[in-house]
Amino acid sequence: MSAKTELVRELNGPTAASEMLSDQEIEDLLGLFRSAQQQEKELLIEAVNGMIRFFPPPFKTITRRIMFGDLLEK
């Protein structure tokens, strides 16, 4: 799959601006986009763990699963 195809999929459809970018610019933008998503996920995990740190141990995992499902798995 090309970087352009992957970017279109990530953005949920084509954009006029993506037509104006070179292949290298599209690859760079896709890399930045994925890096930002990963950083956001890591910060969310940290925030959730901070929120539930006072829960008794048996409730920490189940609370995280009920609230976020598998979204917070690394």
Backbone bond lengths (Angstrom), bond angles and torsions (degrees), N, CA, C in turn:
res aa  C-N    CA-C-N  psi(-1)  N-CA   C-N-CA  omega(-1)  CA-C   N-CA-C  phi
1 M - - - 1.450 - - 1.536 107.54 -
2 S 1.307 116.29 135.22 1.458 119.92 -178.67 1.529 110.63 -79.12
3 A 1.320 114.63 160.80 1.466 119.69 179.51 1.524 110.45 -61.60
4 K 1.312 116.56 -36.68 1.468 120.08 179.98 1.525 110.98 -64.30
5 T 1.323 116.60 -42.63 1.468 121.34 178.37 1.525 110.41 -63.83
6 E 1.324 116.14 -42.27 1.457 120.18 179.23 1.525 111.32 -65.22
7 L 1.337 117.39 -39.82 1.467 120.58 178.68 1.522 110.65 -64.72
8 V 1.313 116.80 -42.85 1.469 120.72 178.11 1.524 109.96 -60.45
9 R 1.335 116.60 -41.41 1.479 120.53 178.77 1.523 110.39 -65.19
10 E 1.334 117.40 -43.85 1.467 121.37 179.44 1.525 111.82 -62.62
11 L 1.320 116.78 -34.44 1.465 121.12 -178.26 1.527 112.49 -90.30
12 N 1.330 116.34 4.15 1.475 122.42 179.86 1.521 112.99 60.76
13 G 1.308 116.34 37.91 1.456 120.69 175.54 1.509 111.52 138.96
14 P 1.319 116.22 161.81 1.460 119.92 -179.33 1.529 111.84 -70.59
15 T 1.315 114.49 152.90 1.457 120.09 174.93 1.521 108.57 -126.62
16 A 1.296 116.13 150.60 1.464 120.44 179.89 1.526 110.49 -63.14
17 A 1.325 116.90 -35.71 1.463 120.58 -178.36 1.523 111.66 -65.38
18 S 1.329 118.27 -33.00 1.460 119.82 -178.90 1.527 111.66 -67.08
19 E 1.311 117.01 -23.27 1.465 120.58 177.35 1.525 111.54 -70.44
20 M 1.306 117.05 -22.31 1.458 121.77 -177.06 1.531 112.64 -90.23
21 L 1.327 117.71 -6.21 1.458 121.71 -176.41 1.524 111.55 -93.54
22 S 1.322 114.93 148.11 1.464 119.53 174.44 1.526 109.19 -76.77
23 D 1.321 115.70 168.35 1.459 119.78 178.59 1.524 111.26 -60.14
24 Q 1.321 117.65 -41.27 1.459 121.48 179.61 1.527 110.81 -65.31
25 E 1.319 117.58 -40.91 1.464 121.12 178.47 1.532 110.66 -64.80
26 I 1.311 116.51 -38.28 1.470 120.41 177.93 1.519 110.07 -65.32
27 E 1.331 117.85 -42.81 1.464 121.04 177.93 1.524 111.02 -62.42
28 D 1.342 115.89 -41.99 1.466 120.10 178.56 1.528 111.07 -63.84
29 L 1.325 116.59 -43.99 1.462 121.21 -179.87 1.525 110.81 -64.39
30 L 1.311 116.67 -41.14 1.461 120.82 178.01 1.524 110.48 -63.35
31 G 1.326 116.80 -41.63 1.462 120.88 177.30 1.516 111.90 -62.38
32 L 1.328 116.89 -43.13 1.473 120.72 177.55 1.516 111.34 -64.03
33 F 1.310 116.42 -41.43 1.457 122.10 -179.44 1.525 110.29 -61.84
34 R 1.316 116.50 -46.71 1.473 120.60 -179.42 1.524 111.46 -69.09
35 S 1.310 116.61 -36.48 1.466 120.49 177.44 1.525 110.30 -63.91
36 A 1.326 116.49 -42.19 1.465 120.62 178.49 1.525 110.88 -64.49
37 Q 1.331 117.28 -39.46 1.465 120.57 177.83 1.525 110.84 -62.93
38 Q 1.326 117.21 -42.99 1.457 121.10 -179.68 1.524 110.80 -65.48
39 Q 1.326 116.57 -41.76 1.464 120.18 179.23 1.526 110.67 -65.29
40 E 1.316 116.85 -40.45 1.460 120.95 177.86 1.532 110.83 -62.12
41 K 1.330 116.22 -41.54 1.463 120.68 179.21 1.528 110.74 -64.08
42 E 1.325 117.19 -43.32 1.458 120.77 179.94 1.531 111.36 -64.28
43 L 1.327 116.78 -40.41 1.466 120.18 178.36 1.524 111.37 -67.72
44 L 1.322 116.99 -36.04 1.465 120.59 177.56 1.519 110.29 -65.99
45 I 1.326 117.30 -42.82 1.466 121.05 177.40 1.520 109.97 -59.77
46 E 1.321 116.33 -45.01 1.461 120.80 178.93 1.527 111.46 -61.17
47 A 1.320 116.86 -42.58 1.461 121.00 -179.61 1.527 111.34 -66.02
48 V 1.322 116.68 -43.13 1.467 120.47 179.84 1.518 110.19 -65.24
49 N 1.327 116.60 -44.10 1.468 119.47 178.41 1.529 110.83 -61.73
50 G 1.316 117.42 -36.76 1.461 120.44 176.28 1.524 112.02 -66.21
51 M 1.320 115.80 -35.57 1.455 120.88 -178.93 1.528 111.69 -69.92
52 I 1.328 116.74 -38.18 1.469 118.88 -174.54 1.524 112.57 -100.95
53 R 1.303 118.71 9.58 1.463 120.62 -176.40 1.518 113.03 -63.45
54 F 1.329 118.22 -22.09 1.455 121.31 -178.89 1.527 112.88 -89.57
55 F 1.330 116.56 -5.57 1.460 120.00 178.33 1.529 108.96 -71.59
56 P 1.326 117.25 150.43 1.474 119.59 173.25 1.535 109.01 -61.81
57 P 1.325 117.58 145.74 1.474 121.13 -175.29 1.530 116.01 -47.69
58 P 1.321 120.83 -43.05 1.471 117.82 -178.62 1.530 113.55 -64.29
59 F 1.322 117.32 -23.14 1.461 120.64 -176.48 1.522 113.38 -91.17
60 K 1.320 118.40 -17.28 1.471 120.70 -177.56 1.530 111.59 -60.63
61 T 1.311 116.44 -53.35 1.460 120.46 -176.31 1.519 111.59 -65.37
62 I 1.315 116.63 -45.89 1.471 119.31 -177.82 1.522 111.24 -66.54
63 T 1.318 117.75 -36.24 1.466 120.85 178.18 1.524 109.96 -64.58
64 R 1.327 116.54 -44.61 1.468 120.89 179.36 1.528 109.94 -61.76
65 R 1.336 117.10 -42.47 1.461 121.10 -179.76 1.525 112.61 -66.03
66 I 1.331 115.90 -41.91 1.472 119.75 179.81 1.524 110.37 -64.34
67 M 1.311 116.78 -43.42 1.464 120.62 -175.52 1.525 112.93 -75.86
68 F 1.345 118.33 -37.10 1.458 120.18 -169.94 1.525 115.03 -128.25
69 G 1.326 118.12 -3.84 1.459 119.78 -179.62 1.512 111.43 59.66
70 D 1.310 116.30 -134.75 1.462 121.81 -179.06 1.528 112.11 -92.29
71 L 1.299 118.14 5.90 1.466 120.64 -176.69 1.525 113.31 -65.68
72 L 1.322 117.04 -24.16 1.455 119.31 -176.17 1.524 113.24 -101.05
73 E 1.307 116.87 15.23 1.466 119.44 176.82 1.511 108.31 -79.80
74 K 1.326 115.73 136.66 1.480 119.59 -179.36 1.497 111.77 -79.05
